[in-house]
Amino acid sequence: MSSGFVDKAVITVRAGRGGDGAVSFHREKFVAAGGPDGGDGGKGGDVILLVDGHMSTLMDFRYKRKFTAADGENGQNKRCTGKDGASLTIRVPRGTLVRDKATGGIIADMSGDEPFVIARGGRGGWGNQHFATPTRQVPRFAKPGMPGESRELVLELKLLADVGLVGFPNVGKSTLLASVSRARPKIADYHFTTLTPNLGVVYVDEGASFVLADIPGIIQGASLGAGLGHDFLRHIDRCRLLIHVVDVSGSEGRDPVEDFQTINRELAAYSPALAGRPQLVAANKCDLLSGSQEALERLRAYVTAEGYELFEISAATTAGTRELMGRAAALLATLPPIVVYEPDYVPPAPDLGSPEELDIYRADEAWVAEGPWMDRLVSTVNFSDYESRMYFDRMLRDHGVYQRMEDMGIQDGDTISICGMDFIYKP
């Protein structure tokens, strides 16, 4: 693969952590019992993906692979909330598939112009202003900020082209692209001149145009990694129509029917859906045919029997190319739009922790118990219902939460603070 073209990259993104809540008390002359006024921490910055129409490869991710958004600032006194962390925008080429590295699931198809939040920033922690109650008027604790989401991603570029040119090396695909569009690919008389996919816009008529892609390096065994085809077959996944370019001049000493069969076998081996796409057959280099047209007629007979349309062209002289492009435009008008991949990534179940992992500590006059397991338990309890409250009390007792507190010295009548609610401990 050419060093200037990168179409696959692995990156790590991490959203910003939320800022910690502040522990602060209002102190002002002539103001009695000002109370707690610690502000909340700011939200961590998100990591956002955005399509950049001027990018054509993933080259920017070859050396920079870790992307981190800014953390939220901590809360301040006077109930001042910390500043939210700045979000980080990562620009990608249009047509980039975003996959989860661990599962391979598609998270997003960056084919439109809408930004996509790939990692959300953590919430800011509450300041001590939220924890004042009639029985605890001087809370000397606050909540820390939550960590931001972190992901390891695979970026995979699949070009957005309506029509893909396929065929053996040196059959004239690049010449055809140059003759029908303003694209200027490198053209030379040797195999694998084209090392990267090239795109060009073909203008057929007023208001009628389409994007044409020259896909290099497909040879026998391409689907297994031979040649360059294994690297670039993915770029015709989205193409609605294929133009199969076949050299009928005999200049390469190959049989055009065998060439046609070989390329179609490679397409089928890579993707049966791709092999089933509509195809137009371009019999190229007809200007180089000597007196015998036996090879051309054999190809015509074969592809016609297979249900394909054949066009005699010369990409070098442009003979027949206008008719070929006109037919391609007419077919495209009847075909479904370019494929946009639907996300199929299923996020893993959140780590809810266990009772043993709860963080239990003494904060001022209250005992605090916090952690994912406790958050999940509280979300299932209706505290206005007696039976539900008894269930909550039983769960804390059965899972050893009270026992841990007793081992740490909790006494009858002490206050227990859980998720911002206060309870009186009764052994």
C-alpha positions as CSV (number, residue, x, y, z in Angstrom):
1,M,0.0,0.0,0.0
2,S,1.2,3.5,-0.8
3,S,2.7,5.3,2.2
4,G,0.5,8.3,1.3
5,F,-2.8,6.4,1.5
6,V,-4.1,5.0,4.7
7,D,-7.6,3.5,4.9
8,K,-7.5,1.7,8.2
9,A,-6.4,2.9,11.6
10,V,-6.8,2.0,15.3
11,I,-7.2,4.8,17.8
12,T,-8.1,5.3,21.5
13,V,-10.5,8.1,22.6
14,R,-11.2,9.2,26.1
15,A,-13.7,11.8,27.1
16,G,-13.0,14.2,29.9
17,R,-13.5,13.5,33.6
18,G,-16.1,15.5,35.5
19,G,-14.8,18.0,38.0
20,D,-15.1,17.3,41.7
21,G,-17.7,19.1,43.8
22,A,-16.4,21.7,46.3
23,V,-16.5,21.7,50.0
24,S,-17.1,25.3,51.1
25,F,-19.0,27.4,53.6
26,H,-20.5,30.8,53.2
27,R,-18.6,33.2,55.4
28,E,-19.6,36.8,55.3
29,K,-19.7,39.5,57.9
30,F,-23.2,40.1,59.4
31,V,-24.5,36.9,57.7
32,A,-25.1,34.3,60.4
33,A,-25.1,30.6,59.6
34,G,-24.3,31.1,55.9
35,G,-24.3,27.3,55.4
36,P,-22.6,25.2,52.8
37,D,-22.0,26.8,49.4
38,G,-19.7,24.4,47.6
39,G,-20.4,24.4,43.8
40,D,-20.7,21.4,41.5
41,G,-17.9,20.2,39.3
42,G,-18.1,20.9,35.5
43,K,-18.9,18.2,33.0
44,G,-16.1,16.5,31.2
45,G,-15.6,17.2,27.5
46,D,-17.1,14.9,24.8
47,V,-15.1,13.3,22.0
48,I,-16.9,14.1,18.7
49,L,-16.4,12.7,15.2
50,L,-17.1,15.0,12.3
51,V,-16.8,14.4,8.5
52,D,-14.3,16.6,6.7
53,G,-15.0,16.8,3.0
54,H,-11.4,17.8,2.3
55,M,-9.9,14.6,3.8
56,S,-9.4,11.6,1.5
57,T,-7.4,9.2,3.7
58,L,-6.8,8.3,7.4
59,M,-3.2,9.4,7.1
60,D,-3.7,11.8,10.1
61,F,-4.1,8.8,12.4
62,R,-0.9,7.0,11.4
63,Y,1.1,8.6,14.1
64,K,-1.4,10.2,16.5
65,R,-3.5,7.4,18.0
66,K,-4.7,8.7,21.3
67,F,-7.3,11.5,21.7
68,T,-8.4,12.9,25.0
69,A,-11.0,15.6,25.7
70,A,-10.5,18.2,28.5
71,D,-11.6,17.4,32.1
72,G,-14.2,19.5,33.8
73,E,-13.0,22.0,36.3
74,N,-13.7,21.5,40.0
75,G,-16.5,23.4,41.8
76,Q,-15.8,26.6,43.7
77,N,-17.2,28.4,46.6
78,K,-20.3,30.7,46.5
79,R,-22.1,27.9,44.7
80,C,-20.0,28.4,41.5
81,T,-20.1,25.5,39.2
82,G,-16.8,24.5,37.6
83,K,-16.3,25.2,33.9
84,D,-17.2,22.3,31.6
85,G,-14.3,20.6,29.8
86,A,-13.8,21.5,26.2
87,S,-15.0,18.9,23.8
88,L,-12.6,17.4,21.3
89,T,-13.6,17.2,17.6
90,I,-11.9,14.5,15.5
91,R,-12.2,15.0,11.7
92,V,-12.5,11.9,9.5
93,P,-13.0,11.4,5.7
94,R,-16.5,10.9,4.4
95,G,-17.3,7.2,4.3
96,T,-15.4,6.2,7.4
97,L,-16.8,3.2,9.3
98,V,-16.3,3.4,13.1
99,R,-16.0,0.0,14.7
100,D,-15.5,-1.2,18.3
101,K,-12.1,-2.9,18.3
102,A,-13.1,-5.6,20.8
103,T,-16.3,-6.8,19.1
104,G,-15.9,-5.5,15.6
105,G,-19.4,-4.0,15.8
106,I,-20.3,-0.9,13.8
107,I,-20.8,2.1,16.0
108,A,-21.3,4.7,13.3
109,D,-21.0,5.2,9.6
110,M,-19.6,8.7,9.0
111,S,-21.2,9.3,5.6
112,G,-23.4,12.3,6.5
113,D,-22.6,15.8,7.9
114,E,-24.0,15.3,11.4
115,P,-21.4,15.2,14.2
116,F,-21.4,12.0,16.2
117,V,-20.5,11.8,20.0
118,I,-18.3,8.8,20.2
119,A,-17.4,9.2,23.9
120,R,-19.4,11.2,26.5
121,G,-17.7,13.2,29.2
122,G,-18.3,12.3,32.9
123,R,-20.7,14.2,35.1
124,G,-19.4,16.7,37.5
125,G,-19.6,15.8,41.2
126,W,-22.0,17.6,43.5
127,G,-20.7,20.2,45.9
128,N,-21.6,20.1,49.6
129,Q,-24.5,22.5,49.1
130,H,-26.6,19.5,48.1
131,F,-25.9,17.5,51.2
132,A,-27.2,19.9,53.9
133,T,-30.2,18.6,55.8
134,P,-32.0,19.6,59.0
135,T,-29.9,17.0,60.9
136,R,-26.6,17.7,59.0
137,Q,-26.2,21.4,58.5
138,V,-22.5,21.4,58.1
139,P,-21.7,18.7,55.5
140,R,-17.9,18.5,55.1
141,F,-17.9,16.3,52.0
142,A,-18.7,16.5,48.3
143,K,-18.9,14.0,45.4
144,P,-16.0,13.4,43.0
145,G,-16.5,13.8,39.3
146,M,-17.3,10.7,37.2
147,P,-14.8,9.4,34.6
148,G,-15.5,10.0,30.9
149,E,-16.1,7.2,28.5
150,S,-13.1,5.5,26.9
151,R,-13.1,3.5,23.7
152,E,-10.7,1.7,21.4
153,L,-11.9,2.1,17.9
154,V,-11.1,0.8,14.4
155,L,-11.5,3.4,11.6
156,E,-12.1,1.9,8.2
157,L,-12.5,4.0,5.1
158,K,-14.9,2.8,2.5
159,L,-15.0,5.3,-0.4
160,L,-18.3,6.8,-1.3
161,A,-18.5,6.2,-5.0
162,D,-21.5,5.4,-7.2
163,V,-19.6,3.4,-9.8
164,G,-16.4,1.3,-9.4
165,L,-14.0,0.4,-12.1
166,V,-12.8,-3.2,-11.7
167,G,-10.4,-5.3,-13.8
168,F,-6.9,-6.6,-14.0
169,P,-4.0,-4.2,-13.7
170,N,-3.0,-2.4,-16.9
171,V,-6.4,-2.9,-18.7
172,G,-6.9,0.9,-18.9
173,K,-9.0,1.7,-15.8
174,S,-7.0,4.8,-14.9
175,T,-7.0,6.0,-18.6
176,L,-10.8,5.6,-18.7
177,L,-11.2,7.6,-15.4
178,A,-8.9,10.4,-16.8
179,S,-10.8,10.5,-20.1
180,V,-14.3,10.8,-18.6
181,S,-13.5,13.1,-15.6
182,R,-11.1,15.7,-14.4
183,A,-9.2,13.2,-12.3
184,R,-5.5,12.9,-13.1
185,P,-4.3,9.5,-11.9
186,K,-0.8,8.3,-12.8
187,I,-0.9,6.4,-16.0
188,A,2.0,4.2,-17.3
189,D,2.5,1.0,-19.2
190,Y,3.3,-1.4,-16.3
191,H,1.4,-3.3,-13.7
192,F,0.3,-1.7,-10.4
193,T,0.9,1.8,-11.7
194,T,-2.1,2.8,-9.6
195,L,-1.3,2.2,-5.9
196,T,-4.3,4.0,-4.3
197,P,-8.0,4.4,-5.2
198,N,-8.7,7.4,-7.4
199,L,-12.0,9.3,-7.6
200,G,-13.5,11.4,-10.3
201,V,-16.8,13.1,-11.0
202,V,-18.4,12.2,-14.3
203,Y,-20.7,14.9,-15.8
204,V,-23.0,13.2,-18.3
205,D,-25.7,15.9,-18.8
206,E,-27.2,18.9,-17.2
207,G,-27.9,17.9,-13.6
208,A,-26.7,14.3,-14.2
209,S,-23.4,13.3,-12.6
210,F,-21.9,10.5,-10.5
211,V,-18.7,9.6,-8.7
212,L,-16.5,7.1,-10.4
213,A,-13.7,5.2,-8.5
214,D,-10.7,3.4,-10.0
215,I,-10.0,0.5,-7.7
216,P,-6.4,-0.8,-8.2
217,G,-4.7,-4.1,-7.9
218,I,-7.3,-6.8,-8.2
219,I,-5.8,-10.0,-9.5
220,Q,-6.3,-13.7,-9.0
221,G,-6.1,-14.4,-5.3
222,A,-6.9,-10.8,-4.4
223,S,-9.6,-11.9,-1.9
224,L,-6.9,-13.9,-0.1
225,G,-4.4,-11.0,0.0
226,A,-2.6,-11.3,-3.4
227,G,-1.7,-8.1,-5.2
228,L,-3.3,-4.9,-3.8
229,G,-6.9,-6.1,-4.1
230,H,-7.2,-7.3,-0.6
231,D,-6.4,-3.8,0.7
232,F,-8.8,-2.0,-1.7
233,L,-11.7,-4.4,-2.3
234,R,-13.5,-2.7,0.6
235,H,-13.7,0.5,-1.4
236,I,-16.2,-0.9,-3.9
237,D,-18.5,-2.2,-1.1
238,R,-20.7,0.9,-1.4
239,C,-20.6,1.1,-5.2
240,R,-24.1,0.8,-6.7
241,L,-22.8,-0.2,-10.2
242,L,-19.5,-1.8,-11.4
243,I,-17.9,-1.2,-14.8
244,H,-15.8,-4.3,-15.6
245,V,-12.9,-3.2,-17.8
246,V,-11.4,-6.0,-20.0
247,D,-8.5,-5.7,-22.4
248,V,-9.5,-7.3,-25.7
249,S,-6.3,-6.2,-27.6
250,G,-4.3,-9.2,-26.5
251,S,-1.4,-6.9,-25.6
252,E,-1.0,-8.7,-22.2
253,G,-1.2,-12.2,-23.8
254,R,-4.3,-13.1,-21.6
255,D,-7.7,-14.4,-22.6
256,P,-10.4,-11.7,-22.0
257,V,-13.1,-14.3,-21.1
258,E,-10.8,-15.9,-18.5
259,D,-9.9,-12.4,-17.1
260,F,-13.6,-11.6,-16.8
261,Q,-14.3,-14.9,-15.0
262,T,-11.3,-14.5,-12.6
263,I,-12.2,-11.0,-11.4
264,N,-15.9,-12.0,-10.8
265,R,-14.7,-15.0,-8.8
266,E,-12.6,-12.7,-6.6
267,L,-15.5,-10.4,-6.1
268,A,-17.7,-13.3,-5.1
269,A,-15.0,-14.7,-2.7
270,Y,-14.7,-11.3,-1.0
271,S,-18.4,-10.6,-0.8
272,P,-21.3,-12.4,-2.5
273,A,-23.4,-9.2,-2.3
274,L,-20.7,-7.4,-4.2
275,A,-20.6,-10.0,-6.9
276,G,-24.4,-9.6,-7.3
277,R,-24.1,-5.8,-8.1
278,P,-25.1,-4.7,-11.6
279,Q,-22.2,-4.7,-14.1
280,L,-21.5,-3.1,-17.4
281,V,-18.7,-4.6,-19.4
282,A,-16.2,-2.3,-21.2
283,A,-14.2,-4.0,-23.9
284,N,-11.2,-1.7,-23.9
285,K,-8.3,-1.0,-26.3
286,C,-10.5,-1.8,-29.3
287,D,-8.3,0.7,-31.2
288,L,-5.4,-1.7,-30.9
289,L,-7.3,-4.7,-32.5
290,S,-5.6,-6.0,-35.6
291,G,-7.6,-7.6,-38.3
292,S,-8.9,-10.4,-36.1
293,Q,-11.7,-9.6,-33.7
294,E,-12.1,-13.1,-32.4
295,A,-11.2,-12.3,-28.8
296,L,-13.8,-9.4,-28.8
297,E,-16.5,-11.6,-30.2
298,R,-15.9,-14.4,-27.8
299,L,-16.1,-12.0,-24.9
300,R,-19.3,-10.5,-26.3
301,A,-20.9,-13.9,-26.7
302,Y,-20.0,-14.9,-23.2
303,V,-21.1,-11.8,-21.3
304,T,-24.3,-11.5,-23.3
305,A,-25.2,-15.1,-22.4
306,E,-24.5,-14.1,-18.8
307,G,-26.9,-11.2,-19.0
308,Y,-24.4,-8.3,-19.1
309,E,-24.3,-5.4,-21.5
310,L,-21.0,-4.9,-23.5
311,F,-19.6,-1.6,-24.7
312,E,-16.7,-1.4,-27.2
313,I,-14.5,1.5,-26.1
314,S,-11.0,2.9,-26.4
315,A,-10.2,4.9,-23.2
316,A,-7.1,6.3,-24.9
317,T,-9.1,7.9,-27.8
318,T,-12.4,8.2,-25.8
319,A,-14.2,6.3,-28.5
320,G,-17.4,4.7,-27.0
321,T,-16.8,6.2,-23.5
322,R,-19.6,8.8,-23.8
323,E,-22.1,6.0,-24.6
324,L,-20.8,3.9,-21.7
325,M,-21.1,6.7,-19.2
326,G,-24.5,7.6,-20.4
327,R,-25.7,4.1,-19.9
328,A,-24.1,4.1,-16.4
329,A,-26.0,7.3,-15.5
330,A,-29.3,5.8,-16.7
331,L,-28.8,2.7,-14.7
332,L,-27.9,4.6,-11.5
333,A,-31.2,6.5,-11.8
334,T,-33.0,3.1,-11.2
335,L,-30.7,1.8,-8.5
336,P,-31.0,2.3,-4.7
337,P,-28.8,5.0,-3.1
338,I,-25.3,4.4,-1.8
339,V,-25.2,1.9,1.1
340,V,-25.1,3.5,4.5
341,Y,-24.2,0.9,7.2
342,E,-26.5,0.6,10.1
343,P,-24.9,0.4,13.6
344,D,-24.9,-3.1,15.1
345,Y,-22.7,-2.5,18.1
346,V,-24.2,-3.6,21.3
347,P,-22.6,-1.9,24.3
348,P,-21.5,-4.3,27.1
349,A,-23.5,-4.4,30.2
350,P,-22.3,-1.7,32.7
351,D,-20.0,-2.9,35.5
352,L,-22.4,-2.8,38.5
353,G,-19.8,-3.9,41.0
354,S,-20.5,-5.8,44.1
355,P,-21.3,-5.0,47.8
356,E,-17.8,-5.8,48.7
357,E,-16.5,-3.0,46.4
358,L,-18.6,-0.3,48.1
359,D,-16.7,2.7,49.4
360,I,-17.7,3.2,53.0
361,Y,-16.3,6.1,55.0
362,R,-17.1,8.6,57.7
363,A,-17.7,12.1,56.5
364,D,-18.4,14.6,59.2
365,E,-21.3,13.4,61.3
366,A,-22.5,10.9,58.7
367,W,-21.5,7.5,57.3
368,V,-21.4,7.4,53.5
369,A,-21.7,4.3,51.4
370,E,-21.3,4.7,47.6
371,G,-20.6,2.7,44.5
372,P,-22.2,1.2,41.4
373,W,-23.9,-1.6,43.3
374,M,-25.6,0.9,45.7
375,D,-26.7,3.1,42.8
376,R,-28.4,0.2,41.1
377,L,-30.1,-0.9,44.4
378,V,-31.4,2.6,45.1
379,S,-32.8,2.8,41.5
380,T,-35.0,-0.2,42.3
381,V,-36.5,1.0,45.6
382,N,-39.6,3.1,46.1
383,F,-38.8,4.9,49.4
384,S,-42.4,6.0,49.9
385,D,-43.5,2.4,50.2
386,Y,-42.9,0.6,53.5
387,E,-42.4,-2.9,52.0
388,S,-39.9,-1.4,49.5
389,R,-38.0,0.3,52.3
390,M,-37.9,-3.0,54.3
391,Y,-36.5,-4.7,51.1
392,F,-33.8,-2.1,50.9
393,D,-32.9,-2.5,54.6
394,R,-32.8,-6.3,54.2
395,M,-30.5,-6.1,51.2
396,L,-28.0,-3.9,53.1
397,R,-28.1,-6.4,56.0
398,D,-27.9,-9.6,53.9
399,H,-25.0,-8.3,51.8
400,G,-22.9,-7.3,54.8
401,V,-23.0,-3.5,54.4
402,Y,-24.2,-2.9,58.0
403,Q,-21.7,-5.4,59.3
404,R,-18.8,-3.5,57.6
405,M,-20.1,-0.3,59.2
406,E,-20.3,-1.9,62.6
407,D,-16.8,-3.2,62.2
408,M,-15.8,0.5,61.4
409,G,-17.5,1.8,64.6
410,I,-21.0,2.9,63.6
411,Q,-23.3,3.5,66.6
412,D,-27.1,3.4,67.2
413,G,-28.6,6.6,66.0
414,D,-25.8,7.6,63.6
415,T,-26.7,9.0,60.2
416,I,-26.1,7.0,57.1
417,S,-25.9,9.0,53.8
418,I,-26.7,7.1,50.6
419,C,-27.2,8.7,47.2
420,G,-28.0,12.1,48.9
421,M,-30.6,10.5,51.3
422,D,-30.1,10.3,55.0
423,F,-31.1,7.3,57.2
424,I,-30.8,6.8,60.9
425,Y,-29.0,3.6,61.8
426,K,-30.8,1.1,64.1
427,P,-28.9,-2.2,64.8
